[in-house]
Amino acid sequence: MDPKIWYASKTLWVNVIAAVALLIQHKTGYIIPPEYQVVALLVINSVLRVVTGQPVVWSAKKLAEAKSGSCCRH
């Protein structure tokens, strides 16, 4: 499978959104019960793990190397 650059990762963005939601809760005082937050994040991340199987690379250089075949695939 072809790797993708880190900012194309849906799982990463879901977790960034979860962190922002946590900050908003802290600032507004409206708190969703932590148990609900954990379950929601667990379900969303599990679904995303099943849907995608592409590895993530952290630099454009490594992405180019992986796509050209000059780098070992994991």
PQR file with spaces between the fields and no chain letter, atoms N, CA, C, O and H, PARSE charges and radii, in Angstrom:
ATOM       1  N    MET     1       0.817   -1.179    0.000 -0.4000 1.5000
ATOM       2  CA   MET     1       0.000    0.000    0.000 -0.0000 2.0000
ATOM       3  C    MET     1       0.865    1.248    0.000  0.5500 1.7000
ATOM       4  O    MET     1       1.904    1.300    0.659 -0.5500 1.4000
ATOM       5  N    ASP     2       0.431    2.237   -0.736 -0.4000 1.5000
ATOM       6  CA   ASP     2       1.178    3.485   -0.785 -0.0000 2.0000
ATOM       7  C    ASP     2       1.030    4.263    0.517  0.5500 1.7000
ATOM       8  O    ASP     2      -0.073    4.377    1.052 -0.5500 1.4000
ATOM       9  H    ASP     2      -0.412    2.195   -1.271  0.4000 1.0000
ATOM      10  N    PRO     3       2.124    4.791    1.022 -0.5600 1.5000
ATOM      11  CA   PRO     3       2.035    5.625    2.224  0.2800 2.0000
ATOM      12  C    PRO     3       1.458    6.993    1.894  0.5500 1.7000
ATOM      13  O    PRO     3       1.378    7.381    0.728 -0.5500 1.4000
ATOM      14  N    LYS     4       1.061    7.712    2.923 -0.4000 1.5000
ATOM      15  CA   LYS     4       0.554    9.067    2.735 -0.0000 2.0000
ATOM      16  C    LYS     4       1.270    9.997    3.703  0.5500 1.7000
ATOM      17  O    LYS     4       1.795    9.567    4.730 -0.5500 1.4000
ATOM      18  H    LYS     4       1.127    7.397    3.869  0.4000 1.0000
ATOM      19  N    ILE     5       1.280   11.277    3.357 -0.4000 1.5000
ATOM      20  CA   ILE     5       1.911   12.276    4.205 -0.0000 2.0000
ATOM      21  C    ILE     5       1.064   12.458    5.459  0.5500 1.7000
ATOM      22  O    ILE     5      -0.146   12.233    5.420 -0.5500 1.4000
ATOM      23  H    ILE     5       0.853   11.627    2.523  0.4000 1.0000
ATOM      24  N    TRP     6       1.671   12.856    6.555 -0.4000 1.5000
ATOM      25  CA   TRP     6       1.014   12.882    7.863 -0.0000 2.0000
ATOM      26  C    TRP     6      -0.263   13.704    7.891  0.5500 1.7000
ATOM      27  O    TRP     6      -1.217   13.319    8.566 -0.5500 1.4000
ATOM      28  H    TRP     6       2.653   13.038    6.587  0.4000 1.0000
ATOM      29  N    TYR     7      -0.313   14.828    7.177 -0.4000 1.5000
ATOM      30  CA   TYR     7      -1.500   15.688    7.259 -0.0000 2.0000
ATOM      31  C    TYR     7      -2.685   15.140    6.473  0.5500 1.7000
ATOM      32  O    TYR     7      -3.762   15.736    6.502 -0.5500 1.4000
ATOM      33  H    TYR     7       0.462   15.141    6.628  0.4000 1.0000
ATOM      34  N    ALA     8      -2.518   14.029    5.778 -0.4000 1.5000
ATOM      35  CA   ALA     8      -3.628   13.378    5.086 -0.0000 2.0000
ATOM      36  C    ALA     8      -4.272   12.297    5.949  0.5500 1.7000
ATOM      37  O    ALA     8      -5.188   11.609    5.500 -0.5500 1.4000
ATOM      38  H    ALA     8      -1.644   13.544    5.755  0.4000 1.0000
ATOM      39  N    SER     9      -3.802   12.145    7.173 -0.4000 1.5000
ATOM      40  CA   SER     9      -4.311   11.110    8.072 -0.0000 2.0000
ATOM      41  C    SER     9      -5.603   11.557    8.753  0.5500 1.7000
ATOM      42  O    SER     9      -5.612   12.524    9.515 -0.5500 1.4000
ATOM      43  H    SER     9      -3.058   12.703    7.538  0.4000 1.0000
ATOM      44  N    LYS    10      -6.689   10.845    8.470 -0.4000 1.5000
ATOM      45  CA   LYS    10      -7.967   11.150    9.113 -0.0000 2.0000
ATOM      46  C    LYS    10      -7.891   10.920   10.619  0.5500 1.7000
ATOM      47  O    LYS    10      -8.469   11.680   11.395 -0.5500 1.4000
ATOM      48  H    LYS    10      -6.681   10.060    7.851  0.4000 1.0000
ATOM      49  N    THR    11      -7.190    9.892   11.024 -0.4000 1.5000
ATOM      50  CA   THR    11      -7.063    9.581   12.450 -0.0000 2.0000
ATOM      51  C    THR    11      -6.366   10.719   13.180  0.5500 1.7000
ATOM      52  O    THR    11      -6.787   11.102   14.271 -0.5500 1.4000
ATOM      53  H    THR    11      -6.720    9.274   10.393  0.4000 1.0000
ATOM      54  N    LEU    12      -5.328   11.253   12.604 -0.4000 1.5000
ATOM      55  CA   LEU    12      -4.629   12.380   13.217 -0.0000 2.0000
ATOM      56  C    LEU    12      -5.577   13.562   13.396  0.5500 1.7000
ATOM      57  O    LEU    12      -5.620   14.164   14.469 -0.5500 1.4000
ATOM      58  H    LEU    12      -4.986   10.942   11.718  0.4000 1.0000
ATOM      59  N    TRP    13      -6.341   13.901   12.350 -0.4000 1.5000
ATOM      60  CA   TRP    13      -7.238   15.052   12.421 -0.0000 2.0000
ATOM      61  C    TRP    13      -8.373   14.835   13.414  0.5500 1.7000
ATOM      62  O    TRP    13      -8.788   15.779   14.088 -0.5500 1.4000
ATOM      63  H    TRP    13      -6.306   13.412   11.478  0.4000 1.0000
ATOM      64  N    VAL    14      -8.879   13.619   13.516 -0.4000 1.5000
ATOM      65  CA   VAL    14      -9.912   13.333   14.524 -0.0000 2.0000
ATOM      66  C    VAL    14      -9.351   13.589   15.913  0.5500 1.7000
ATOM      67  O    VAL    14     -10.038   14.161   16.759 -0.5500 1.4000
ATOM      68  H    VAL    14      -8.543   12.853   12.969  0.4000 1.0000
ATOM      69  N    ASN    15      -8.133   13.182   16.158 -0.4000 1.5000
ATOM      70  CA   ASN    15      -7.527   13.390   17.468 -0.0000 2.0000
ATOM      71  C    ASN    15      -7.211   14.865   17.722  0.5500 1.7000
ATOM      72  O    ASN    15      -7.297   15.319   18.863 -0.5500 1.4000
ATOM      73  H    ASN    15      -7.574   12.717   15.471  0.4000 1.0000
ATOM      74  N    VAL    16      -6.850   15.617   16.688 -0.4000 1.5000
ATOM      75  CA   VAL    16      -6.645   17.060   16.839 -0.0000 2.0000
ATOM      76  C    VAL    16      -7.975   17.726   17.202  0.5500 1.7000
ATOM      77  O    VAL    16      -8.021   18.583   18.085 -0.5500 1.4000
ATOM      78  H    VAL    16      -6.781   15.248   15.761  0.4000 1.0000
ATOM      79  N    ILE    17      -9.050   17.332   16.523 -0.4000 1.5000
ATOM      80  CA   ILE    17     -10.374   17.876   16.826 -0.0000 2.0000
ATOM      81  C    ILE    17     -10.782   17.539   18.259  0.5500 1.7000
ATOM      82  O    ILE    17     -11.363   18.373   18.954 -0.5500 1.4000
ATOM      83  H    ILE    17      -9.012   16.636   15.806  0.4000 1.0000
ATOM      84  N    ALA    18     -10.480   16.328   18.696 -0.4000 1.5000
ATOM      85  CA   ALA    18     -10.791   15.936   20.078 -0.0000 2.0000
ATOM      86  C    ALA    18     -10.027   16.807   21.073  0.5500 1.7000
ATOM      87  O    ALA    18     -10.579   17.188   22.105 -0.5500 1.4000
ATOM      88  H    ALA    18     -10.008   15.651   18.131  0.4000 1.0000
ATOM      89  N    ALA    19      -8.784   17.124   20.782 -0.4000 1.5000
ATOM      90  CA   ALA    19      -7.991   17.977   21.674 -0.0000 2.0000
ATOM      91  C    ALA    19      -8.564   19.397   21.718  0.5500 1.7000
ATOM      92  O    ALA    19      -8.622   20.016   22.780 -0.5500 1.4000
ATOM      93  H    ALA    19      -8.336   16.815   19.943  0.4000 1.0000
ATOM      94  N    VAL    20      -8.985   19.907   20.561 -0.4000 1.5000
ATOM      95  CA   VAL    20      -9.591   21.235   20.511 -0.0000 2.0000
ATOM      96  C    VAL    20     -10.908   21.235   21.293  0.5500 1.7000
ATOM      97  O    VAL    20     -11.197   22.185   22.021 -0.5500 1.4000
ATOM      98  H    VAL    20      -8.938   19.405   19.697  0.4000 1.0000
ATOM      99  N    ALA    21     -11.698   20.183   21.147 -0.4000 1.5000
ATOM     100  CA   ALA    21     -12.957   20.074   21.889 -0.0000 2.0000
ATOM     101  C    ALA    21     -12.693   20.066   23.392  0.5500 1.7000
ATOM     102  O    ALA    21     -13.460   20.648   24.160 -0.5500 1.4000
ATOM     103  H    ALA    21     -11.463   19.411   20.556  0.4000 1.0000
ATOM     104  N    LEU    22     -11.629   19.419   23.808 -0.4000 1.5000
ATOM     105  CA   LEU    22     -11.258   19.400   25.225 -0.0000 2.0000
ATOM     106  C    LEU    22     -10.927   20.807   25.717  0.5500 1.7000
ATOM     107  O    LEU    22     -11.339   21.196   26.811 -0.5500 1.4000
ATOM     108  H    LEU    22     -11.006   18.946   23.185  0.4000 1.0000
ATOM     109  N    LEU    23     -10.195   21.562   24.925 -0.4000 1.5000
ATOM     110  CA   LEU    23      -9.871   22.941   25.287 -0.0000 2.0000
ATOM     111  C    LEU    23     -11.123   23.820   25.356  0.5500 1.7000
ATOM     112  O    LEU    23     -11.262   24.647   26.257 -0.5500 1.4000
ATOM     113  H    LEU    23      -9.861   21.246   24.036  0.4000 1.0000
ATOM     114  N    ILE    24     -12.025   23.629   24.399 -0.4000 1.5000
ATOM     115  CA   ILE    24     -13.277   24.401   24.400 -0.0000 2.0000
ATOM     116  C    ILE    24     -14.093   24.079   25.647  0.5500 1.7000
ATOM     117  O    ILE    24     -14.661   24.974   26.275 -0.5500 1.4000
ATOM     118  H    ILE    24     -11.911   22.957   23.668  0.4000 1.0000
ATOM     119  N    GLN    25     -14.146   22.818   25.995 -0.4000 1.5000
ATOM     120  CA   GLN    25     -14.867   22.437   27.210 -0.0000 2.0000
ATOM     121  C    GLN    25     -14.255   23.108   28.436  0.5500 1.7000
ATOM     122  O    GLN    25     -14.973   23.594   29.310 -0.5500 1.4000
ATOM     123  H    GLN    25     -13.685   22.092   25.486  0.4000 1.0000
ATOM     124  N    HIS    26     -12.966   23.131   28.490 -0.4000 1.5000
ATOM     125  CA   HIS    26     -12.269   23.744   29.626 -0.0000 2.0000
ATOM     126  C    HIS    26     -12.589   25.236   29.708  0.5500 1.7000
ATOM     127  O    HIS    26     -12.825   25.762   30.796 -0.5500 1.4000
ATOM     128  H    HIS    26     -12.383   22.736   27.779  0.4000 1.0000
ATOM     129  N    LYS    27     -12.597   25.912   28.573 -0.4000 1.5000
ATOM     130  CA   LYS    27     -12.840   27.362   28.548 -0.0000 2.0000
ATOM     131  C    LYS    27     -14.299   27.717   28.832  0.5500 1.7000
ATOM     132  O    LYS    27     -14.571   28.712   29.504 -0.5500 1.4000
ATOM     133  H    LYS    27     -12.405   25.485   27.690  0.4000 1.0000
ATOM     134  N    THR    28     -15.251   26.905   28.322 -0.4000 1.5000
ATOM     135  CA   THR    28     -16.665   27.240   28.466 -0.0000 2.0000
ATOM     136  C    THR    28     -17.284   26.698   29.742  0.5500 1.7000
ATOM     137  O    THR    28     -18.295   27.218   30.214 -0.5500 1.4000
ATOM     138  H    THR    28     -15.030   26.097   27.776  0.4000 1.0000
ATOM     139  N    GLY    29     -16.690   25.667   30.295 -0.4000 1.5000
ATOM     140  CA   GLY    29     -17.258   25.052   31.486 -0.0000 2.0000
ATOM     141  C    GLY    29     -18.315   24.002   31.181  0.5500 1.7000
ATOM     142  O    GLY    29     -18.789   23.317   32.089 -0.5500 1.4000
ATOM     143  H    GLY    29     -15.869   25.245   29.911  0.4000 1.0000
ATOM     144  N    TYR    30     -18.692   23.867   29.908 -0.4000 1.5000
ATOM     145  CA   TYR    30     -19.638   22.826   29.515 -0.0000 2.0000
ATOM     146  C    TYR    30     -18.848   21.548   29.278  0.5500 1.7000
ATOM     147  O    TYR    30     -18.111   21.436   28.299 -0.5500 1.4000
ATOM     148  H    TYR    30     -18.307   24.423   29.171  0.4000 1.0000
ATOM     149  N    ILE    31     -19.004   20.598   30.167 -0.4000 1.5000
ATOM     150  CA   ILE    31     -18.191   19.383   30.109 -0.0000 2.0000
ATOM     151  C    ILE    31     -19.052   18.186   29.712  0.5500 1.7000
ATOM     152  O    ILE    31     -20.053   17.887   30.364 -0.5500 1.4000
ATOM     153  H    ILE    31     -19.603   20.689   30.963  0.4000 1.0000
ATOM     154  N    ILE    32     -18.659   17.519   28.655 -0.4000 1.5000
ATOM     155  CA   ILE    32     -19.266   16.242   28.283 -0.0000 2.0000
ATOM     156  C    ILE    32     -18.619   15.202   29.197  0.5500 1.7000
ATOM     157  O    ILE    32     -17.400   15.217   29.372 -0.5500 1.4000
ATOM     158  H    ILE    32     -17.846   17.762   28.126  0.4000 1.0000
ATOM     159  N    PRO    33     -19.404   14.307   29.777 -0.5600 1.5000
ATOM     160  CA   PRO    33     -18.810   13.306   30.673  0.2800 2.0000
ATOM     161  C    PRO    33     -17.620   12.594   30.016  0.5500 1.7000
ATOM     162  O    PRO    33     -17.715   12.155   28.870 -0.5500 1.4000
ATOM     163  N    PRO    34     -16.503   12.481   30.742 -0.5600 1.5000
ATOM     164  CA   PRO    34     -15.297   11.861   30.172  0.2800 2.0000
ATOM     165  C    PRO    34     -15.539   10.459   29.615  0.5500 1.7000
ATOM     166  O    PRO    34     -14.920   10.068   28.625 -0.5500 1.4000
ATOM     167  N    GLU    35     -16.435    9.703   30.245 -0.4000 1.5000
ATOM     168  CA   GLU    35     -16.720    8.348   29.755 -0.0000 2.0000
ATOM     169  C    GLU    35     -17.277    8.388   28.329  0.5500 1.7000
ATOM     170  O    GLU    35     -16.930    7.546   27.501 -0.5500 1.4000
ATOM     171  H    GLU    35     -16.938   10.020   31.049  0.4000 1.0000
ATOM     172  N    TYR    36     -18.140    9.369   28.046 -0.4000 1.5000
ATOM     173  CA   TYR    36     -18.710    9.507   26.706 -0.0000 2.0000
ATOM     174  C    TYR    36     -17.637    9.923   25.703  0.5500 1.7000
ATOM     175  O    TYR    36     -17.616    9.444   24.569 -0.5500 1.4000
ATOM     176  H    TYR    36     -18.422   10.053   28.718  0.4000 1.0000
ATOM     177  N    GLN    37     -16.759   10.807   26.124 -0.4000 1.5000
ATOM     178  CA   GLN    37     -15.688   11.262   25.244 -0.0000 2.0000
ATOM     179  C    GLN    37     -14.762   10.109   24.861  0.5500 1.7000
ATOM     180  O    GLN    37     -14.380    9.958   23.701 -0.5500 1.4000
ATOM     181  H    GLN    37     -16.776   11.196   27.046  0.4000 1.0000
ATOM     182  N    VAL    38     -14.414    9.310   25.850 -0.4000 1.5000
ATOM     183  CA   VAL    38     -13.505    8.183   25.603 -0.0000 2.0000
ATOM     184  C    VAL    38     -14.149    7.164   24.675  0.5500 1.7000
ATOM     185  O    VAL    38     -13.507    6.673   23.746 -0.5500 1.4000
ATOM     186  H    VAL    38     -14.724    9.433   26.793  0.4000 1.0000
ATOM     187  N    VAL    39     -15.409    6.846   24.922 -0.4000 1.5000
ATOM     188  CA   VAL    39     -16.100    5.874   24.076 -0.0000 2.0000
ATOM     189  C    VAL    39     -16.209    6.394   22.646  0.5500 1.7000
ATOM     190  O    VAL    39     -15.963    5.649   21.697 -0.5500 1.4000
ATOM     191  H    VAL    39     -15.930    7.244   25.676  0.4000 1.0000
ATOM     192  N    ALA    40     -16.576    7.668   22.482 -0.4000 1.5000
ATOM     193  CA   ALA    40     -16.697    8.241   21.140 -0.0000 2.0000
ATOM     194  C    ALA    40     -15.370    8.194   20.393  0.5500 1.7000
ATOM     195  O    ALA    40     -15.323    7.799   19.228 -0.5500 1.4000
ATOM     196  H    ALA    40     -16.775    8.273   23.252  0.4000 1.0000
ATOM     197  N    LEU    41     -14.294    8.595   21.061 -0.4000 1.5000
ATOM     198  CA   LEU    41     -12.984    8.584   20.423 -0.0000 2.0000
ATOM     199  C    LEU    41     -12.530    7.163   20.097  0.5500 1.7000
ATOM     200  O    LEU    41     -11.933    6.924   19.047 -0.5500 1.4000
ATOM     201  H    LEU    41     -14.332    8.916   22.008  0.4000 1.0000
ATOM     202  N    LEU    42     -12.811    6.234   20.983 -0.4000 1.5000
ATOM     203  CA   LEU    42     -12.463    4.833   20.751 -0.0000 2.0000
ATOM     204  C    LEU    42     -13.186    4.289   19.527  0.5500 1.7000
ATOM     205  O    LEU    42     -12.574    3.634   18.683 -0.5500 1.4000
ATOM     206  H    LEU    42     -13.296    6.428   21.835  0.4000 1.0000
ATOM     207  N    VAL    43     -14.471    4.553   19.427 -0.4000 1.5000
ATOM     208  CA   VAL    43     -15.255    4.058   18.293 -0.0000 2.0000
ATOM     209  C    VAL    43     -14.777    4.691   16.988  0.5500 1.7000
ATOM     210  O    VAL    43     -14.561    3.991   15.999 -0.5500 1.4000
ATOM     211  H    VAL    43     -14.969    5.085   20.112  0.4000 1.0000
ATOM     212  N    ILE    44     -14.612    6.007   16.984 -0.4000 1.5000
ATOM     213  CA   ILE    44     -14.180    6.706   15.760 -0.0000 2.0000
ATOM     214  C    ILE    44     -12.803    6.219   15.314  0.5500 1.7000
ATOM     215  O    ILE    44     -12.602    5.932   14.134 -0.5500 1.4000
ATOM     216  H    ILE    44     -14.787    6.576   17.788  0.4000 1.0000
ATOM     217  N    ASN    45     -11.856    6.124   16.243 -0.4000 1.5000
ATOM     218  CA   ASN    45     -10.512    5.661   15.874 -0.0000 2.0000
ATOM     219  C    ASN    45     -10.524    4.206   15.404  0.5500 1.7000
ATOM     220  O    ASN    45      -9.779    3.848   14.492 -0.5500 1.4000
ATOM     221  H    ASN    45     -12.019    6.357   17.201  0.4000 1.0000
ATOM     222  N    SER    46     -11.358    3.371   16.012 -0.4000 1.5000
ATOM     223  CA   SER    46     -11.449    1.970   15.589 -0.0000 2.0000
ATOM     224  C    SER    46     -11.999    1.858   14.172  0.5500 1.7000
ATOM     225  O    SER    46     -11.495    1.075   13.368 -0.5500 1.4000
ATOM     226  H    SER    46     -11.963    3.662   16.752  0.4000 1.0000
ATOM     227  N    VAL    47     -13.034    2.640   13.865 -0.4000 1.5000
ATOM     228  CA   VAL    47     -13.600    2.635   12.524 -0.0000 2.0000
ATOM     229  C    VAL    47     -12.561    3.111   11.516  0.5500 1.7000
ATOM     230  O    VAL    47     -12.402    2.511   10.453 -0.5500 1.4000
ATOM     231  H    VAL    47     -13.444    3.276   14.519  0.4000 1.0000
ATOM     232  N    LEU    48     -11.858    4.185   11.847 -0.4000 1.5000
ATOM     233  CA   LEU    48     -10.833    4.690   10.933 -0.0000 2.0000
ATOM     234  C    LEU    48      -9.709    3.674   10.734  0.5500 1.7000
ATOM     235  O    LEU    48      -9.163    3.575    9.635 -0.5500 1.4000
ATOM     236  H    LEU    48     -11.987    4.672   12.711  0.4000 1.0000
ATOM     237  N    ARG    49      -9.359    2.928   11.757 -0.4000 1.5000
ATOM     238  CA   ARG    49      -8.307    1.915   11.639 -0.0000 2.0000
ATOM     239  C    ARG    49      -8.729    0.811   10.686  0.5500 1.7000
ATOM     240  O    ARG    49      -7.905    0.287    9.937 -0.5500 1.4000
ATOM     241  H    ARG    49      -9.802    3.008   12.650  0.4000 1.0000
ATOM     242  N    VAL    50     -10.013    0.452   10.709 -0.4000 1.5000
ATOM     243  CA   VAL    50     -10.522   -0.589    9.822 -0.0000 2.0000
ATOM     244  C    VAL    50     -10.601   -0.072    8.380  0.5500 1.7000
ATOM     245  O    VAL    50     -10.294   -0.799    7.435 -0.5500 1.4000
ATOM     246  H    VAL    50     -10.683    0.878   11.318  0.4000 1.0000
ATOM     247  N    VAL    51     -11.009    1.175    8.225 -0.4000 1.5000
ATOM     248  CA   VAL    51     -11.214    1.755    6.898 -0.0000 2.0000
ATOM     249  C    VAL    51      -9.901    1.992    6.166  0.5500 1.7000
ATOM     250  O    VAL    51      -9.835    1.819    4.949 -0.5500 1.4000
ATOM     251  H    VAL    51     -11.258    1.766    8.992  0.4000 1.0000
ATOM     252  N    THR    52      -8.868    2.381    6.879 -0.4000 1.5000
ATOM     253  CA   THR    52      -7.601    2.700    6.217 -0.0000 2.0000
ATOM     254  C    THR    52      -6.509    1.759    6.671  0.5500 1.7000
ATOM     255  O    THR    52      -6.504    1.282    7.805 -0.5500 1.4000
ATOM     256  H    THR    52      -8.922    2.522    7.868  0.4000 1.0000
ATOM     257  N    GLY    53      -5.604    1.508    5.783 -0.4000 1.5000
ATOM     258  CA   GLY    53      -4.474    0.657    6.117 -0.0000 2.0000
ATOM     259  C    GLY    53      -3.164    1.266    5.650  0.5500 1.7000
ATOM     260  O    GLY    53      -2.106    0.644    5.741 -0.5500 1.4000
ATOM     261  H    GLY    53      -5.608    1.896    4.861  0.4000 1.0000
ATOM     262  N    GLN    54      -3.250    2.504    5.144 -0.4000 1.5000
ATOM     263  CA   GLN    54      -2.048    3.150    4.632 -0.0000 2.0000
ATOM     264  C    GLN    54      -1.146    3.598    5.767  0.5500 1.7000
ATOM     265  O    GLN    54      -1.622    4.154    6.757 -0.5500 1.4000
ATOM     266  H    GLN    54      -4.110    3.009    5.070  0.4000 1.0000
ATOM     267  N    PRO    55       0.134    3.365    5.634 -0.5600 1.5000
ATOM     268  CA   PRO    55       1.069    3.910    6.616  0.2800 2.0000
ATOM     269  C    PRO    55       1.222    5.416    6.426  0.5500 1.7000
ATOM     270  O    PRO    55       0.971    5.949    5.345 -0.5500 1.4000
ATOM     271  N    VAL    56       1.632    6.081    7.484 -0.4000 1.5000
ATOM     272  CA   VAL    56       1.846    7.525    7.449 -0.0000 2.0000
ATOM     273  C    VAL    56       3.344    7.796    7.499  0.5500 1.7000
ATOM     274  O    VAL    56       4.069    7.175    8.276 -0.5500 1.4000
ATOM     275  H    VAL    56       1.835    5.648    8.362  0.4000 1.0000
ATOM     276  N    VAL    57       3.800    8.722    6.671 -0.4000 1.5000
ATOM     277  CA   VAL    57       5.198    9.160    6.720 -0.0000 2.0000
ATOM     278  C    VAL    57       5.213   10.620    7.148  0.5500 1.7000
ATOM     279  O    VAL    57       4.256   11.355    6.904 -0.5500 1.4000
ATOM     280  H    VAL    57       3.211    9.227    6.040  0.4000 1.0000
ATOM     281  N    TRP    58       6.290   11.033    7.778 -0.4000 1.5000
ATOM     282  CA   TRP    58       6.348   12.358    8.393 -0.0000 2.0000
ATOM     283  C    TRP    58       7.043   13.412    7.551  0.5500 1.7000
ATOM     284  O    TRP    58       7.096   14.575    7.949 -0.5500 1.4000
ATOM     285  H    TRP    58       7.067   10.436    7.976  0.4000 1.0000
ATOM     286  N    SER    59       7.576   13.035    6.398 -0.4000 1.5000
ATOM     287  CA   SER    59       8.212   14.048    5.553 -0.0000 2.0000
ATOM     288  C    SER    59       7.943   13.745    4.085  0.5500 1.7000
ATOM     289  O    SER    59       7.763   12.593    3.689 -0.5500 1.4000
ATOM     290  H    SER    59       7.533   12.089    6.075  0.4000 1.0000
ATOM     291  N    ALA    60       7.922   14.801    3.298 -0.4000 1.5000
ATOM     292  CA   ALA    60       7.702   14.655    1.864 -0.0000 2.0000
ATOM     293  C    ALA    60       8.831   13.845    1.222  0.5500 1.7000
ATOM     294  O    ALA    60       8.603   13.111    0.261 -0.5500 1.4000
ATOM     295  H    ALA    60       8.069   15.737    3.620  0.4000 1.0000
ATOM     296  N    LYS    61      10.040   13.980    1.753 -0.4000 1.5000
ATOM     297  CA   LYS    61      11.188   13.238    1.212 -0.0000 2.0000
ATOM     298  C    LYS    61      10.976   11.736    1.391  0.5500 1.7000
ATOM     299  O    LYS    61      11.187   10.960    0.458 -0.5500 1.4000
ATOM     300  H    LYS    61      10.226   14.577    2.534  0.4000 1.0000
ATOM     301  N    LYS    62      10.561   11.328    2.589 -0.4000 1.5000
ATOM     302  CA   LYS    62      10.327    9.905    2.834 -0.0000 2.0000
ATOM     303  C    LYS    62       9.153    9.385    2.011  0.5500 1.7000
ATOM     304  O    LYS    62       9.159    8.234    1.574 -0.5500 1.4000
ATOM     305  H    LYS    62      10.390   11.958    3.347  0.4000 1.0000
ATOM     306  N    LEU    63       8.142   10.237    1.799 -0.4000 1.5000
ATOM     307  CA   LEU    63       7.008    9.851    0.971 -0.0000 2.0000
ATOM     308  C    LEU    63       7.469    9.593   -0.457  0.5500 1.7000
ATOM     309  O    LEU    63       7.077    8.602   -1.072 -0.5500 1.4000
ATOM     310  H    LEU    63       8.137   11.171    2.154  0.4000 1.0000
ATOM     311  N    ALA    64       8.302   10.485   -0.984 -0.4000 1.5000
ATOM     312  CA   ALA    64       8.809   10.322   -2.348 -0.0000 2.0000
ATOM     313  C    ALA    64       9.668    9.067   -2.464  0.5500 1.7000
ATOM     314  O    ALA    64       9.593    8.343   -3.457 -0.5500 1.4000
ATOM     315  H    ALA    64       8.621   11.291   -0.485  0.4000 1.0000
ATOM     316  N    GLU    65      10.485    8.814   -1.443 -0.4000 1.5000
ATOM     317  CA   GLU    65      11.326    7.615   -1.452 -0.0000 2.0000
ATOM     318  C    GLU    65      10.465    6.356   -1.427  0.5500 1.7000
ATOM     319  O    GLU    65      10.735    5.399   -2.153 -0.5500 1.4000
ATOM     320  H    GLU    65      10.546    9.402   -0.636  0.4000 1.0000
ATOM     321  N    ALA    66       9.438    6.358   -0.597 -0.4000 1.5000
ATOM     322  CA   ALA    66       8.575    5.182   -0.491 -0.0000 2.0000
ATOM     323  C    ALA    66       7.828    4.932   -1.788  0.5500 1.7000
ATOM     324  O    ALA    66       7.676    3.787   -2.213 -0.5500 1.4000
ATOM     325  H    ALA    66       9.218    7.134   -0.007  0.4000 1.0000
ATOM     326  N    LYS    67       7.363    5.997   -2.413 -0.4000 1.5000
ATOM     327  CA   LYS    67       6.616    5.837   -3.663 -0.0000 2.0000
ATOM     328  C    LYS    67       7.508    5.407   -4.823  0.5500 1.7000
ATOM     329  O    LYS    67       7.048    4.734   -5.746 -0.5500 1.4000
ATOM     330  H    LYS    67       7.486    6.927   -2.068  0.4000 1.0000
ATOM     331  N    SER    68       8.788    5.795   -4.779 -0.4000 1.5000
ATOM     332  CA   SER    68       9.696    5.422   -5.860 -0.0000 2.0000
ATOM     333  C    SER    68      10.274    4.032   -5.653  0.5500 1.7000
ATOM     334  O    SER    68      10.885    3.464   -6.558 -0.5500 1.4000
ATOM     335  H    SER    68       9.161    6.342   -4.030  0.4000 1.0000
ATOM     336  N    GLY    69      10.079    3.484   -4.452 -0.4000 1.5000
ATOM     337  CA   GLY    69      10.580    2.146   -4.182 -0.0000 2.0000
ATOM     338  C    GLY    69      12.000    2.113   -3.682  0.5500 1.7000
ATOM     339  O    GLY    69      12.570    1.033   -3.524 -0.5500 1.4000
ATOM     340  H    GLY    69       9.583    3.945   -3.716  0.4000 1.0000
ATOM     341  N    SER    70      12.601    3.284   -3.423 -0.4000 1.5000
ATOM     342  CA   SER    70      13.985    3.303   -2.957 -0.0000 2.0000
ATOM     343  C    SER    70      14.100    3.155   -1.449  0.5500 1.7000
ATOM     344  O    SER    70      15.202    3.156   -0.900 -0.5500 1.4000
ATOM     345  H    SER    70      12.138    4.161   -3.552  0.4000 1.0000
ATOM     346  N    CYS    71      12.983    3.029   -0.795 -0.4000 1.5000
ATOM     347  CA   CYS    71      12.980    2.882    0.658 -0.0000 2.0000
ATOM     348  C    CYS    71      12.290    1.584    1.013  0.5500 1.7000
ATOM     349  O    CYS    71      11.390    1.134    0.304 -0.5500 1.4000
ATOM     350  H    CYS    71      12.088    3.028   -1.241  0.4000 1.0000
ATOM     351  N    CYS    72      12.704    0.993    2.092 -0.4000 1.5000
ATOM     352  CA   CYS    72      12.092   -0.250    2.556 -0.0000 2.0000
ATOM     353  C    CYS    72      10.681    0.023    3.046  0.5500 1.7000
ATOM     354  O    CYS    72      10.436    1.005    3.747 -0.5500 1.4000
ATOM     355  H    CYS    72      13.435    1.358    2.668  0.4000 1.0000
ATOM     356  N    ARG    73       9.758   -0.847    2.675 -0.4000 1.5000
ATOM     357  CA   ARG    73       8.381   -0.711    3.163 -0.0000 2.0000
ATOM     358  C    ARG    73       8.217   -1.483    4.444  0.5500 1.7000
ATOM     359  O    ARG    73       8.812   -2.544    4.635 -0.5500 1.4000
ATOM     360  H    ARG    73       9.957   -1.644    2.106  0.4000 1.0000
ATOM     361  N    HIS    74       7.400   -0.933    5.320 -0.4000 1.5000
ATOM     362  CA   HIS    74       7.154   -1.570    6.626 -0.0000 2.0000
ATOM     363  C    HIS    74       5.897   -2.389    6.578  0.5500 1.7000
ATOM     364  O    HIS    74       5.520   -3.001    7.578 -0.5500 1.4000
ATOM     365  H    HIS    74       6.917   -0.072    5.165  0.4000 1.0000
